Amino acid sequence: MSRHGGARAEEGHHRAAVSMATDALSGGRDALVSEMANDVVAQQSAGIGRMERLRAPR
């Protein structure tokens, strides 16, 4: 698998994590779950940005 192919596959995992965390935030009943979900969104979104930059033409 190429460097870009691996980043693309990993990006899908990160996007799924953001989606699940966003779903958890929509429930908003448990402060601890919300805190964790916010952390997941922030960290995984940063990872997605790094992977997108890896694929960008240089």
C-alpha positions in Angstrom: 0.0 0.0 0.0 1.3 3.4 -0.9 1.8 6.2 1.6 -1.2 8.0 0.2 -3.4 4.8 0.1 -2.6 4.2 3.8 -3.5 7.7 4.7 -6.7 7.5 2.7 -7.8 4.3 4.5 -6.8 5.7 7.9 -8.8 8.9 7.2 -11.9 6.8 6.8 -11.4 5.5 10.4 -10.9 9.1 11.6 -14.1 10.3 9.9 -16.1 7.4 11.4 -14.8 8.4 14.8 -15.9 12.0 14.3 -19.3 10.8 13.1 -19.8 8.6 16.2 -18.6 11.4 18.5 -20.9 13.9 16.9 -23.8 11.4 17.4 -22.8 11.1 21.1 -22.8 14.9 21.4 -26.3 15.1 20.0 -27.6 13.1 23.0 -25.8 15.5 25.4 -27.0 13.8 28.6 -23.7 12.8 30.2 -21.0 15.5 30.8 -18.2 12.9 30.8 -19.3 11.4 27.5 -19.7 14.9 26.0 -16.2 15.8 27.1 -14.7 12.7 25.6 -16.7 13.2 22.4 -15.4 16.8 22.1 -11.9 15.5 22.5 -12.4 12.8 19.9 -13.8 15.4 17.4 -10.8 17.7 18.0 -8.1 15.1 17.8 -9.5 13.1 14.9 -10.3 16.3 12.9 -6.6 17.3 13.4 -5.5 13.9 12.1 -7.8 14.2 9.1 -6.2 17.6 8.3 -2.7 16.1 8.5 -3.7 13.2 6.2 -5.2 15.7 3.7 -2.0 17.6 3.6 0.0 14.4 3.0 -2.1 13.9 -0.2 -1.9 17.5 -1.4 0.2 18.1 -4.5 3.6 19.5 -3.7 
